[in-house]
Amino acid sequence: MPEVVPQPPNPLLLPYETGHLRLRNRIAMAPMTRGRADDTTAVPSPLTRTYYAQRAGAGLIVTEGLWPHPLGKGGPGIPGLVTDEHVAAWREVTRAVHAEGGRIFAQLWHVGRMTHPVTLPDGELPVAPSAVRITGEPIFTRDGPLDHVTPRPLATAEAEAVIAAFAAEARNAIRAGFDGVEVHGANGYLLQQFLAENTNLRTDRFGGSRNGRLRLVVEVVEAIAAEIGPERVGLRISPDNPENEIAEEDPQGTYRALAGALAPLGLAYLHVIERGAYGALADLRPLWPGTLIANFNGPEPTTRRAGEEVLEAGLADLFSFGRLFISNPDLPARFAAGAPLNRHAEHLVYGGGAEGYTDYPALEAPTAEGART
Ligand SMILES: Cc1cc2nc3c(=O)[nH]c(=O)nc-3n(C[C@H](O)[C@H](O)[C@H](O)COP(=O)(O)O)c2cc1C
């Protein structure tokens, strides 16, 4: 008889308790824009509740980014969380996820300069900390790819209004039944544009020094925490991530200071996308007393083994997977069974209907007969 070597439990599959959240495993579904909302009303598609309910086996789902203000919309079919209609539609989604025993946070996402007048109401200019235009890759719009325009810098009072818009969106998230919210401070969108030296050339209190550059993010998080309770607020960051023409001169200095400013608040979690030369997870882990979610963003979908290694090394409490969840709605069950994984169809990621969205199959459920054998 071959010797049976007891296997340590897979760290991704252990339950996790954090503040008011009890998660059935340590796998988070990373936020992913799918572009299927009505482009005029920004109300999510009725398919969206099926899509997230199918993925409720994740310990925690973080939704695609939802805009807090029409100027925060980045492209076609991106949902909002501003109107009563938005709230009602998202309530259907949270109900469906909760009915499956899942937990779901809404991602709050203002894109800043990463949009185009054709996407914004009345052809308005995108807003940003400073008038710094993206010079590289064009931006995707309903009219196809278009060159970026130079964004309009937010006046100080407008930056303060952005804080209020995020707080109002968080209130809407709770009205819609979400378990909490994740503030999108990553990937070169508005909040990271305030954090980064190359996009924030301001001289008011939202720029001018490291503390000035941190201020908008810190005040957004504080305002939301005051509104809905810190235990319902997460923050996503991507230190040293060059995406969307961000160039951070001193990621270590910036993100250590940010973690230091937010650590006393008792937030639900910090969600760190590890990218670039600065080893953010190892550097920030000792500075962050609360829950840490890790994510890797490389050219290929992150593997199960990569997530396990991060948890085994104690670098994070939870690991989030993005692309694997597109094509494997029951990803945790597949990990548990050691089952093969589907690959997603690239051309069906954004926009469209059920194809490439809700039609990826789950593993065959065992039949009563199968269960007996
Ligand atoms: C189709 C797609 C849409 C995405 N949309 C968002 C988003 O709305 N908000 C966000 O913070 N990250 C977004 N991301 C980044 C993912 O959350 C994640 O960081 C990335 O996919 C890397 O994880 P993975 O290797 O497990 O896919 C998106 C990624 C993909 C592939």
The ligand as an SDF file (V2000), in Angstrom:
LIG
                    3D

 31 33  0  0  0  0  0  0  0  0999 V2000
  -11.5350   42.2620  -17.7030 C   0  0  0  0  0  0  0  0  0  0  0  0
  -10.8620   42.9160  -16.5240 C   0  0  0  0  0  0  0  0  0  0  0  0
  -11.4660   44.0080  -15.9050 C   0  0  0  0  0  0  0  0  0  0  0  0
  -10.8760   44.5950  -14.7810 C   0  0  0  0  0  0  0  0  0  0  0  0
  -11.5360   45.6230  -14.1450 N   0  0  0  0  0  0  0  0  0  0  0  0
  -11.0660   46.0850  -12.9580 C   0  0  0  0  0  0  0  0  0  0  0  0
  -11.8290   47.0140  -12.1940 C   0  0  0  0  0  0  0  0  0  0  0  0
  -12.9640   47.4170  -12.5310 O   0  0  0  0  0  0  0  0  0  0  0  0
  -11.2880   47.4420  -11.0320 N   0  0  0  0  0  0  0  0  0  0  0  0
  -10.0560   47.0240  -10.5990 C   0  0  0  0  0  0  0  0  0  0  0  0
   -9.5980   47.4470   -9.5240 O   0  0  0  0  0  0  0  0  0  0  0  0
   -9.3200   46.1350  -11.3110 N   0  0  0  0  0  0  0  0  0  0  0  0
   -9.8040   45.6330  -12.4460 C   0  0  0  0  0  0  0  0  0  0  0  0
   -9.1000   44.6670  -13.1270 N   0  0  0  0  0  0  0  0  0  0  0  0
   -7.8640   44.1090  -12.5550 C   0  0  0  0  0  0  0  0  0  0  0  0
   -8.1750   42.8120  -11.7570 C   0  0  0  0  0  0  0  0  0  0  0  0
   -8.8980   43.1360  -10.5760 O   0  0  0  0  0  0  0  0  0  0  0  0
   -6.8880   42.0650  -11.3390 C   0  0  0  0  0  0  0  0  0  0  0  0
   -6.0460   42.9440  -10.6390 O   0  0  0  0  0  0  0  0  0  0  0  0
   -6.1460   41.4910  -12.5460 C   0  0  0  0  0  0  0  0  0  0  0  0
   -7.0320   40.8100  -13.4090 O   0  0  0  0  0  0  0  0  0  0  0  0
   -5.0180   40.5510  -12.1140 C   0  0  0  0  0  0  0  0  0  0  0  0
   -5.5160   39.4120  -11.4540 O   0  0  0  0  0  0  0  0  0  0  0  0
   -5.5740   37.9770  -12.2390 P   0  0  0  0  0  0  0  0  0  0  0  0
   -4.1580   37.6770  -12.6700 O   0  0  0  0  0  0  0  0  0  0  0  0
   -6.0760   37.0060  -11.2010 O   0  0  0  0  0  0  0  0  0  0  0  0
   -6.5090   38.1570  -13.3770 O   0  0  0  0  0  0  0  0  0  0  0  0
   -9.6470   44.0880  -14.2750 C   0  0  0  0  0  0  0  0  0  0  0  0
   -9.0350   43.0180  -14.9240 C   0  0  0  0  0  0  0  0  0  0  0  0
   -9.6370   42.4110  -16.0090 C   0  0  0  0  0  0  0  0  0  0  0  0
   -8.9740   41.2050  -16.6430 C   0  0  0  0  0  0  0  0  0  0  0  0
  1  2  1  0
  2  3  1  0
  2 30  2  0
  3  4  2  0
  4  5  1  0
  4 28  1  0
  5  6  2  0
  6  7  1  0
  6 13  1  0
  7  8  2  0
  7  9  1  0
  9 10  1  0
 10 11  2  0
 10 12  1  0
 12 13  2  0
 13 14  1  0
 14 15  1  0
 14 28  1  0
 15 16  1  0
 16 17  1  0
 16 18  1  0
 18 19  1  0
 18 20  1  0
 20 21  1  0
 20 22  1  0
 22 23  1  0
 23 24  1  0
 24 25  2  0
 24 26  1  0
 24 27  1  0
 28 29  2  0
 29 30  1  0
 30 31  1  0
M  END
$$$$
